[in-house]
């Protein structure tokens, strides 16, 4: 805060509180004391001015009130103290002092620091007004009211987010110069850095999977995707839009000077003991660059198969499929349906020293110990097809191809499965049987599809009912008809709905998978040879016992895991 201190000295001189001779004497005093302090510190040492003199002159200059913590009558109510978390107070060097008329007043040493005030308004989601006090008094008050915790605790919280390394999707890793230093250097830390860090941390704390930064005509919208549903949160002021977006682009290793074309990047950090990645996408829009950050929590892909949401019968089926000696196992569903998490969980279950597993991914979302992962880079002709050819020369037991996108990749995957490899991959289809016709539409020959494809699993993610506020409900006649069962048959089922509480979002907390598992048999092979329509194949799969996505969802609703409205929202019936 050297520049700010020089400004204060100029103010004191302009108002006649100090003379040029006293300023020179203060400098001399600093030299005698071998001090690295500012001229203002020297004025304090020579007792020319007091802290309260500086507070009063700043308050007058900025038209603000002052606050003296040394005044015994200025006792701060505990409910006011509780309005700002201790780590926020330490990070911004502010102290809440009063609450009146819906406005929280906070003591701050630098009244020109309007960006910090804006950041605090954003974090607390309320009106905040500054009053001037001395930095010494503010720090003493923070220590008194919040306790003598280690001064670097707040820094540890922030630096876990801001001391990041940038991982460009081409695999280059470099350090990004970000906010560092101890608690005494807060005044030198850019408020935008702290704001972006807190924005990311808040998303992680609320279990968000995505952060959406969206420039609008007259505002800058921030939304978190929590349990698959977008929720708008309090947004920073419009004038901070470009600074926030530039900070995110810097952290993600993007070109700050490029605003015309889409860019992709990656931010890697640890927070609260968890290793997280942010996959960042930047797309130019009418009113600025729209940025979406997908939070990739590495702990999420270490789930056991049982934790994915399979009932015991489906779990036994999956265990059997992933232990096939060869063939292709496809996982299908739209973007964000949990396909990657499922595949990684299967690979994690199969990852043993006796097996060699290789993956080809675009991008490599999670790093798995003991598994060889290949990054696809189309710009240097490292396509899925070329990577797959090279991988076969590595003598693997199990191969995972991130996505089958064309006939070339499909045919190589098929040939790999026919030569004794177990191949996992994904497709974007609405249900499991449609994957067969999708492969043939790509140009993969029907006899290759029939001879290599072992099983297909379609999936979606449903919001899980909150365990705290979920309560049993009585089904309506319409809901009973939808289930296709009588009330007597449903007597042992427990359908519930959540009321909404402090632990959840509108009655839901977390997500669980619903699955459609399709194992091919000879009759399906015959339909493939005939190039039958997807509807015909689907009808036969159901006859063979395939449980549809809706049926799996409804039985999870009957078990009190989710709700009927949620199942209807995510799934659709097909004839």
N, C-alpha and C positions, 0 to 999 in steps of 0.2 A: 504494500500500500504506500510505496514511496511517493508516487505521483500525487496521491490523495493528501499525504502529509505536507507536501510542498504547496498544494493548493490552500491548505488550512493556514500555513505560515503566511501566505500572501493575504489571506482574509484578515488575519490578526494584524498584519502591518497596515492594511488599508483602513481598518477601523481604529487605528491608533493604540492598539493594546500592546504592541511591541515596536521597537525601533530597529533601524538597520544595525545600530551598534550592539543591541541586545542579541540580534541574530548572529552577528560575528562572534560575540562572546559565547553563545551557545555552541557554535562550531568549535571554538577553542576548547571548551569544556569537554566536548566529545573526544577531541584529540588527546587531551590529558588523561582521559579515562580509558583510552585505547578502545573506544566503543564503535561498533558498526551501526549504531542507531542513526535515525534521521535528525534533521534540524529540530523538528518538533520535540523529539526525545531530549535534545540538548536544552530546549526551553524549559522543559519539565525539570531537568537536573538543576538548572540555575534558578528555578522557582520564579521565573518571570511570569509564567501563566500556570493555571491549574487545569486539571481535566474538565472541571465544570465550566471554566471560561471557554474552552474549546467546544464543549457541548452546547452552550448557550449561543455562541456565534454561528455554529452550524445550523441549529434550530431556527435562528433568525434568518439566515441566508436562504434556507429552503422552505420557510413558512411552516415548520413542523413544531410539535410540542417536544419538550425534553422530559427525561425521566431520571430521577436520582435514586439509585438503589440504596445509597447510604442513609436516606431519609427513613427513619424507623416506621413512619406511618405508611410507607409504600410496601406493605406486605402483599404478596401475590397469592391469590386464592388457588387452592390445589386444583379445582376444576379448570382453571385457566391454564395452569402448568400442564395438565394432562392433554390439552388440545394440540400440543406439538410434541412428537416423540423426541426423546433425548438425542438420538443420532442426527435428526434433522436440525435441532437447535445447535448442536456442535458443528455440524457441517457448514451451516450458513452464519454462525456466530450471531444468533438472534435469541431473544428471550421473550416469551409471551408475558404481557404485564396486565392487561385488562381485556374484558369482553363486554361490549355494550352496544345495543341496537343492532345485533347481528354482525358487528365488525370486531375482529380480533386485532388488538394493537400489540405490535412487537417492537421491542427495543433493538436498535441497530446502531453500529458505530459509523457506518458510511451511508448517509442519506441519499447519495447519488447512485447507490447500487439498486436501481429499479428492477433489473433483471432478476435479482435474487428474490425480491418481493413478488414478482410475477410467478416465479417458480414455486414459491411457498403457497401462493394462492391456488396454483394448479394442484399441488400435492394435497392441500387441506380441503380444497373445494369449498372455499368460503372467502368472504371479503376480508382482506388484511390491510392494515394501515401501519406505517412506520412511525416510531418516535425515536428521538436521538438520545443515546447514552454513551458512556465511555466504554471502550473495548474491555478495559480491565474489569469494570463493574459487571459487564455482561458475562464475561468468562467466570467470574466469581459466582454470579447468580446461577449460571448453568451448573457449576460444580455443586453448589449448595442444594438446589432444587432437584437435580437429576442424579446426584450422588457422584462419588469420586471413582467413576469407572475409568478404565485405561483410556487415555486420550486418543489412542489409535484405533479404538473399536469402530468408530464411525468411518475412519479411513479404510479400515479393512473391508467394511461392507461395500464401500464405493470402489476401491481399487480392484476388488474381485471382478468388477464389471468394466472398469475403465482401463486397467492395465492389460489390454488384450493383445493377442497376436492376430494378424490378418491372414486368412487362408483363402487365396484366390482359387477358384474352381479348377485352375490348371495345376494346382498343387504347390505353388510357390508360397512360402511362409516368410513373413517379414514382421518386424516390430513396428508398432505404431506409437508415436510419442503422444502420451496422454497424461491425464492428471496424476501427479504423484506428489509425494511429500507428506510431512506430518501434519498434525492438527493445527500447528501454528502457522501453516502456510495457506490457510483457507482463503485468505483475501487474494491470493495470487491465482486461485483456481477459477477457471472460467465458469460462470453460472450455466452456460449452455451444456458444458460437459457434465455437470452435476445433474441437470435436468434430464438429459438423455439417459444417463445411468439410472436415475431413479425411475424413469418411465419404464425401462427394461426390467428393473428389479420388481416394480409393482406388477408388471405382467406375469413374471415368474411366480410371485407370491399368490396371485389370483388364479393360477393354474391355466393361464392362457396358452393356446397353441400358436397363435399368430398375433402380431402387432401390425395394424394398418395405419399408416400416416398418409392422409388424403387431403391434398390442397383443394379447397372449394373457392367459390367466387369471393366470399366475404369472411370466411373463417378457415381455420386449419383443423380438420377433424381427425381425432385419434380414436380408433376402435380396437378392442381386444376380442379375439375369438375364444370364448370359454365354453368348453363342452360342446363344440361344434356350432355355437350360435354367436353371432357378432353382437357385442355390447359397446355402445358409445360411452366414452368416459370424458371427464373434464379435459378440455383441450388447451394447449398453450395459446397465447395471443397470436393473431395473424402475422404481426410484424416479426415474430420469432421463427416463422416458417422456414425461411431459407437457411437460417443458422442451424436449426435442428436437422434439416435434411442434409446439409453439408457435413455436420458432425457424424451422422450415421454413415454417409458415403465414405468419409475418411476412415472410420472404424472398419468398414467392409472392404477397404482397399480399392475403391472405385476411382475413376477419373473425375476429379472435382470440377474440371473445366468443361466436361461433356454433359450437355443438358438435352440433346436432341435424340439420342438413341437409347434403347433399353440397356441396362447393365446388370450384372449379377456379381455377388460377392459373398463373403462369409466372415462372421465374427465368432471368435472362440474364446470362452472364458469359464471360470469356475465361480459359482455363487452358492453360498450357504452349504458348502460341502458337496455340491453337485457339479459334474462336468457337463456343460451345456454348449451347444452350437446355435448360432443364428444364421439361417440361410436367407440372404437378403436379395430382393428383386426390386429393381428401380425402373419405372416406366414413365416416360414423359406424358403429361396430360395437359389439358387446356390451361389450367391455372397453376401449373408447377409439376414437379416430379412426385408421382405416387410411389411410396415405398412400402413393401410388405416384408416383414421379418418373421420367418417361421422358426419357432423355438424348438430345437431338437434336443430332447433330454435323453442322454445316453442311458440313464437308469431304466428308461421305459422299454428299451429293447432287450433288457436282460430278464424280462418276464418269463416265467415258466409257461408251458402251454396251458396249464390249468388256469393260470391267471388271466388269460386272454378272454375268458368268458364262455368257454366250452362246457356244456353239460357232460357228464361222464360218458354217455354213449358216443357223442361226437368226438370227445377227447380220445377214446379208444380207437375210433376210426382214423383220426389224424395221426396218431402214433403208428398205426399200421401203414399208412400211406408214406410217411416220411422215412420209413425203414425199408421201402422197396429197394431192390438192388439196382434198378435202372428205370428209365421212363421219364416222362415229363409231368410235373405237378404244377398247374397254373393257379394263381390267385388273382381274382378279378374284382373290379369295383371302381368307382369314380375316384378322382383325386381327393385325398383326405379321408379315405375310408379305412385306413389302418393297414393297408397291404404290406407296406414296408416293415411295420412293427411285427406283423405275423411272420413274414419271411425270416426276419432276423431272429425271432424267437425259435423258429424251427431250426435254423442253422446253429443257434446257441445250444439247442438240445442235442444236435448231431456232432458238435465240435469236440472231437476226441483225438488224442495223439496218434491213433491208428488210421485216421482219415485225413486226406488232403482236400480242403475246400477252397475254391476260388470263386470270386464274384466279379462281375463286370457291371458297373453302376454309373449313372449320370444324374446327379453327382454322387460321390460316396457320402452318404448322409451320416453314418455312424461308423466309427472305427472299432472293429471287433478283434480282440486279441486271439491270435492263433489261426486267423483266417486271412488268406491272401486276397486283397481287394484291389481291383484295377479301376482307375478313373478313365471314363470315356472322354475323349477329346476329338470331336469331329473335325476341328480346324486343322489338325495334323493327320487326318485320316485314321485316327484311332477310334473307329466306329464299333458298335456292338458286334457286327459280323467279323471284323478284323481281330478284335479282342478275343472273340470266342474261338476263332481258328488258332490263335496263339496259345490260348489257355489249354486247348486239347493236347498240345505238345508238352504240357507240364504234368501229364499223367495224373489228373485229379480223380477223386472218387465222386465228389459232389460239385456241381456247378450252379451258380445262381446268376441269371441274366436279369438285369434290372427291369427290362421291358422288351417284349418282342414287338418291333415297330414296322418290320417289312418282311417280305418273303425270304430275302437272303438270310436274315437273322433267324427266321423261323425254321428254314430248312437246315441250317447248321445246327440249331438246337435239337431238331429232330434226329439228325445223323449222330449227334453226340449221345443222345439217349439210346439209340439203336446199337451203339458200340460199347454199351456197358456202363454208362454214366447216369446218375440221377440228376435231373435238371429241374431247378425251380425257376419260375419266371412269373411275370404279371402281364395282364391285358386290361384295357379299359372297356369292359362290357357291363351291361346292367344285371345280367344273371349268369349262372354257371354254364348252362347249355349253349348260350349264345357264343361262347368262346370258340366252340368248334367251327361254327359257320364263319366266325371272324377270321380264323386261321386260313380257312379255304378261300375266303374273299381276298386275303393277302396274296394268294397264289401258291400256298403250300398244298401239295397234292393230297387228295383224300386218303389214299392208301398209306401215306406217311403219317398223316394225322391219326388214323385208326391204329396203326401199329405202334406208335410211340406214346400217345397220350394215355396216362393212367388215371388221373383224377383232376377235378377242377373244384375250386372253392370260391364262391362269391361271398362278399362280406360288406357290412355296413357298421357304423358305430352309432349306438343309441345312448342317450343320456341316462345315467344311472340314477335311480330314485335316492333322494337324501335319506340316510338312515336315521337322522335326528328328527325330522318333521314328517316323514312318511306315515300315513295313517290308512287303515283299511277303509274301503268304500263299498257301496252296494252298486252292482252293475245295472245299467239301464237295459231295457228289453232289446234296444238296438245293438248294444254291445254284446249281449248274449247271442243274438242272431249272427253277429259278425264272427263269433267264435265257433258257430256251428255245433254247439253243444247245449244240453239242457242245464237248467239250474242245479238239478240233482247231480249231474256229472261234474259240475264245477264246485260242489260243496267243499272239497278239500283244497281248493285254490284260494289264495289270498291276494286279491287285487288291491293296490294302494294308490294314493295320490299324495304329493307333498304340498304343504301349505306355504312353504317358503320360510326360511329362518336365517340367522346370522351365519350359519355354517354352509349355506348353499346359494345357488342361483335359481330362484323361483321354483324350489322344490326338487332340484336336481343337483347332484355333485358327482363329477367324474363321468366316464363313459365305459360302455361294455360292448363287445362285438356280438353281432348276430350273423349266422353263417348258413350257407347253402352248400352242402357237400355232395358232390356228384362223382361217383365211381363208375367208370365205363365198363360195360360187359359186352358179350358177343352181339347181343341184339342192337346195341348202340353202334358197334362197329359196322353192322350191316346197314344201318341208316346213314352212316358217314359215307360208305361206298356208294350209296344211292344219291348222295348229296341232298339229303332231306332238309327241309326248312327247319329253322331253329324251334318253331312252335311244335313241330312233330317230335323233335328230339326231346324237348322239354316235357311234353306229355308222357313220353315213354320213361323219362328219368323219374317223374313223379310216381308212375306205376311201379317202378323198381324200388320205391321207398325214399326217394330224395325229399327231404324236408325243405320247404321254401323259406326264404328270408322272413316272410311275414309269419309263417307258422313257428319258426324258431323264436321270433320276437314275442309272439303272443304267449308262448309257454314261459318265457322269461318274465312277462308281465304277470302271468298267473302265479309265478313264484315270488312276486313282490320285489323283483329286481329293478324293473322299469315300469312304465305305465302304458296303457292302451293308446292314449293320444300320441305318445312318443313313437310307438310302433307304427301307427298309421301315418305319421309325419314322414318317416324315413323309408318305409317300404310301400310297394304297390303290388296289387294282384295282377297276374297275367293269365289269360286263358290259353 
